[in-house]
Amino acid sequence: MVSASPPPAVSRQAWSVLIVSTLAFTVCFMVWMMFGVIGIPLQKQLGLSGTEFGLLTALPVLSGSLVRVPLGIWTDRYGGRIVMTVLMACTVPAIWAMAYATQYWHFLVIGLFVGLAGGAFSVGTPYVARWFPQSRQGMAMGVYGAGNSGSAVNKFLAPALLVAGGWVLVPQVYAAIMLGTVILFWFFSAHDPRHLVVNNARFADQLQALKDPRVLKYCQYYSIVFGGYVALALWMVQYYVGEYGLDIRVAALLAACFSLPGGVLRAIGGVLSDKYGAHKVTWWVLWVSWICLFLLSYPQTDFSITTTSGIKTFHIGLNVYTFTALMGLLGVAFAFGKASVFKYISDDFPDNIGAISGIVGLAGGLGGFVLPILFGLLLDFSGIRSSAFMLLYGLVWVSLIWMYWTEVRRTDVMGRAAGHTA
């Protein structure tokens, strides 16, 4: 009987890179999600409609998404240490300038520059992955991706700052935190020339993998588990305020019940993906998401029926506790799914992680940009707040059908032989 070989050793430097990179990404994500909280007083101050609020929260997501592809490729070429440092440093002036904005268009323009922080994901993903053996890359990328919990940090910190000094204090404090993170990252990260893509690799060569249909499918998956996560993280505070009439601090705290597990548990999703395979984890993630979104989609409803004893009125709808529990479960599913999609990438494109993760990250980010705007449009059109969940429910259906026809029909999902094919 042959004993199992021990897992490859991981250097202390690799752990240092992973820890400081995760911290940097957490701060970047916190800044990226800033409008999810300060947008509430700004909506009242500027008299914004649901669609205008959605655009305000979504524009930083757009710029952070569009830069993901070049940032991923530059990381392959120049290394994650220098690219991440320059990226974070460039956002500091924009974050600070936001405190002096007074008109709607000011916030839109500055938000585009602040949104560059969201591009940190496609820098850190290949950067930390290459410090670890392939058998542990899912774990490494999952831990790094747990920086999504910056969304929850924002929901804890921003309301406290807002109450203490108004919304203006939030970007001022965030700019200082980002500057400190830049310095910390530079001193505790490292660079290894062996992790760079060979110098004769051209931009066009790195993008050839886009012709692979698997990439398009992974983009669809990620637009749900990451794009949906970002969109809901931005939307939930105002949803709680509008739907349940809660104070902004209580609303932010309850919204964190979705954001926190949706970020922190990504690391567990990476470990599960290493152990059971990306396909199996993603399949169950989509089904759990489908069930949660089905229940969340049902609007608050009052109806009357005629009985033998007269007219009786009934009410159907989720109370705030059931709603929050379902959102927490959805956050867990999204966390696992975000990790499993990138395990697909590290398995299928080990030599082109930067470029492919940039493309898939772009798709997820664009989902996070488009969805809040669609949420606002649906709300303005129908007046039904849960229409946001109806939209996501339909998108999950698309992913489930696509996965069934391309993978599940040829895969033993329940058995030990489960793998993934595309």
Phi, psi and omega in degrees: 000128183270124180285149180292138180288144180293152179297147180302143180290146178244130184289159177296326179296322178297318178295322178298317178299316182296315183294311184289329177291320178296320176299315180298318181292325178299315179294317179299318180290325176300314178294319182300327183265011187305319184292343178298336178252306184289347176294337181294305176294328178294325178299319178289317183296320184263354180065049186274146172280175178299321180293317179295323176296318178299320179294320179300314181286335188271333185300318175301327178294324179298308182294321178295334179279317184294332181273358185293321181295306178298325179294320177297319180289320177296327177296318175300323186275317190248347179100146185290334184296310183288321182294316180295318180298312180296319181300310182295320181297326181290338182275341186301310180300322181293319179298315181296319183296335182299331181296342183254006178285145182230339183242161184303315182292333175300313182294323179295313182293310180297324179300327178298321181283321176298325182297345178302335179301330180293342178288353182300335183297315183283353172274309186288331182299304177290330182298309182284328183300321185285352174274355185235151175296157186300327181293347181237011180290327176299317177297313183298314180292328177292317178297314179298316180296342177296350173299346172304339179295352172303333175297318178290321177302318178300322182286337175277317189277313186299316179299323179295317178293322181298317179290324184288321186215015182084171184295337181298328182293332184298305180296330179295315178292320181295324178296319178294319179296318180296318179298316177297324180292322177303313181295314181298316181298316183298322185278338184248359175266180183210167180230135177232111182301337180292343182274355182278149172289143183306146188297334182276004177284123181271160178305314182295325180297321182291335182269359181299331182295347179293342177286346180286124182297340178297325182297318179298320180293318179293328174298319179296314178303314187287332177295337176275302190286330176259312179300317177295322178298312181298314182299315181290325177298324178284330190267336194290326182298311180291334176295313179297318180297315183283319185280322186244359177066034183273157170295150186298328180289319177293319179299317179295322179296315179291324178296330178293339177295338172269314186292320185294304177296330178295342177255304187298318186284000176300326179298319178295322176300324177294318179295316179297323179293323175297321186279315188252349181100146183296322183298310185296316181296315182295322180300312181287329175301315182294322180291318177297319178298319181300316181294313180299314183292328176299315181289321181290338184287340186288121183284164173298123189227133171244131177218154182241142176230151179268123179244175179295338180258009179120189182277131177239139181250136181235154177236132175235130179172158180278129171282172188296331182286314178295319178302313182294321178297317178295321177295322177297317178295321177296322177297320177297314180300314179298322180298313179296320182294322178298321179288318184293326178296320180283341170291322172308312185295314181293331177285317188269335184225059185296335182265001183219038185299318184300309183294315183290319178295328176295317179295311181294320177297324176299315179298317178296318179295320177296325174298319178292338176278313185287320187299315179299325178293318177294324176302314180295318179297314179297321179294315179296324184282314188259334186076006182258114183294324182287359176299336176299319180285330175299318179297313180296324178302316179295322180292323177294324175304317180300314181296319180297316180295316180299315181294323180298312184288331183262340184229308191294323182298338182247015187228140173275094185292321187272336187275177182288338184276007184299133174219211174216142174229157182218000000 
